[in-house]
Amino acid sequence: MQKNIKGFIHSFNSLGAVDGPGIRYIVFMQGCPYRCPYCHNPDTRAFSGGIPYSPIDVVEKAVKYRSYFGETGGVTVSGGEPLCQGEFVAELFKLLHNRGINTCLDTAGVKPDNVIARVLDHTDTVLCDIKFPTEEMYLKRVGGSLNSTLEFLRLCNEKGVKVIIRHVVVPGMTDSEESILAIKELLRDIEYERIELLPFRKLCQQKYDKLGMEFPLKDTPECTKATISNLNKLL
């Protein structure tokens, strides 16, 4: 065990219901290299923030809520981008598995390396956000790489990790039938359980205001249930 490893954590949520199977204890890691226009956690972007915890510190916090998440739930690590602190997450998930606790990774996927492979060795479920259907849009809109995300998903398949794809539907940006079908086509050689279409919401506006940041999509309307229903029929 790496006794001196520390992870910088933004916050915890003790009873998450939409962050993996069952009820989850959620760990929000600090720091993210992406700049998604619809980001709902802008306060987790900076790598200079967060509170340092050791993996065992987090395990001891999580097990206090085991009676709530039981056997059907577990611990989800989100962010920020948790794979930017892969050494910490790998050790945390290993310790959780040693306690018989289910693990879930909520990520945008980054270029796989040996550390990420070790994270996946003790990951039960991956929630992977595919943001846009082309490499060009990834670079322009978020400063990331679609190809790296797809490479990460292939590694998940090699490791036998259950994958759930997530995609945020933004009116005028990612809500066309062509865009959704393009996402589906990207995954033709990747095994996954399902695609979850997430409607764009503006509940994060208060966070941007508090941080003194401009919300890029403040004038964009929220996505309707009808839009999600119609697009789901394509899937």
N, C-alpha and C positions, 0 to 999 in steps of 0.2 A: 504494500500500500504506500502511496506517495503522501507522506504525512504533512508535508509543507505546502501542498497545493491549495490555492485559494481561488474562489470564484467571486466575481463582483456582481452582486445581485441588486436589482432595482426594488423588488417587492415580492410579496407572497399573497396568494389568494387561497383560502382554506377550503372553499366549497365551490369549485367550478363545475358547471354542468354541460358545457359545450366545447370542452378542450380535450376530447378523447373519450374512451369508453367509460361509462358510469360517472360517478362523482370523483372529481380530481382535486388533489392538492397541487397548486400551480406555482412554479418558481419562474419569475420573470427576470431573465438575465439582463445585465446592463451592456449596452453597446450594439450598434448595428451599422454595417457599411452601406446599406441601401437607403434610398430616399424616395420611398413610394409616395405618390401624391395623395393617396387615401390613408396613409398611416394613422392608426388610431392610438399608437403609443409613442408620440414624438419625444416624450420625456425619457425614453429608454435608448435614444439614439447615441448620445455622447458616450465615448469610451472612458471619459475622465470621471464619471460618477459611479454610483453604486456602493454598497457596503460589502466588505470582504467576509466570506464565510468559507469554512472548510467543508468538504463533502459530508463528513460525519455530523457536523453541526446541522446541516440541512436535513439529513436523515432523521436526526433526533427530533427536529421540529415536525417533520411530516408524520412520523409514527404516532404522534399525539392525536392525529385525526383519523387513524386507521379504522376506528369504529364507524366513521361516517362513510369512507369510501370502500371499506370491506374488500371482498374478493373480486367484485365486478369493476371497481374503480382503481385508483392508484395515483401516481405522481406524474405530472406533465411539466416539462421544462420548455419555456417559451422565451419571448424576449420583447425587444431586441432580437438579435440573432444568436441563439445558443451555441451554434457550431463555431462561433468566433472564440469561445472558451471551451474548446473540445476536450482538453485534458481534464478539466474540472467535471464536465458532464459525463465523460467516460467513467471516471472514478465514482461519481455519485450514482450512476445507473448500476454499476457493479455492486455497490453496497446495498442498494435497494433490492436488487435481485437476490442478494444473499439473505435478505429479510423476507423474501417471497412477495415483494411488492411489484405490481405491474408498472411498467415505464412507458411514457409516451413523449415523443420529440416533436415540437411544433416549430417548423423551420421553413425557410425559403430555399434551403439546399445550397451548398457551396461546393467548390471543386473538391472531390474526395481526396483524402490522403490517409496515411496510416492512423492518425489520431481519430479521424471520423469513422474509419473502419472499426476502431475499438469502441467508439460510442455505440455503433450499430450492433456490436456483439451482445450488448445488454439492453437493446431497445425492442419493446414489444410492438409498438405502433408508431408510425411516422405520419404526421399531418404535414403535407408539403404544399406550400402555396406556389402555384404557377401564376405569374402576374400578367404576362402578355404572350401572344403567340409567335413572336419573332425576336430574333437576337437584336435587331435594330431598335425595336421598341423597348426592350429591356435596357439597352444602353442609354437611350434617350430619356426614358421615363424614370428609371430607378438607379441607373449607374451600375447595373449588375449584368449577369450573363445567363441567358436561357440554357445554353449548352452545358454550363456547369451544373445547373439544376437537373437537367436530364441525365447527366453522368452520375450525379448523386442518386437519382432514382434507380438507375441500373445497378448501382452498388447495393441499394436496399434489396432489390430482387435477388442478387447474388447471396446476400446474407439471410434471405428468407424472412425479412421484416414485413409485416403487414403495412400497406400504404393506402392512405386516404388522400386524394387530391383535393385541394381547395382553390377556389378562384373567385376573386371579388368582382362583382358585376357593377360597373359604373356607367350610368347613362351617358351616352355620347362618346364613350371611351372603350368599353369592353362589353357592351350589351348587344352587339349585333349577332345574328345567327352565324355569319361567316366567322366571326371571332371565336365563338364557342365551338364550332365544328373544327376550326383550326387547332384549338387546344386538344380536342379529342383525337385528332389525327396525329398530333405530336406524341401521343401515348400509345400508338398502335403496337409498339414492340415492348411495352412496359406493363407489368402485372400490377394491378391496383384493385382495391375493393370497390371504390365508387368515387365519383366526382361530386363534391359539394359546392354548389353555387351560393356565394354569400352576398346578400344585397348590400350595396353601399349605404352607409349611414353617416350622419354628422354629429353623433353624440360626443365625438372627440373635440368639437369646436371649443369647448370650455378649457380643455388642456392647452390648446394653441394660444388662446387668449391669455391664460395664466402665465404661459412661458414667453409671451410677447412675440409669438411667431405668427406668420401669415399662413392660414390654412389654404393650400393651393386650390381646393375644390369647394370653397365656401359658397360659390354661386351655382354649383352643380346640384340638381335635384336628387333626392334620395331615390333609390331603386324600389320599384313597386313589387308587391307579391305576384301580381299578374305577369310581370316580366320574368321573374324567376320561374314561375310555373310554365310559361311558354318555352323558355330556354331548356328547362329540364326535360321537356318532351323530345328534344333533339338528342339527349343522352341516353 
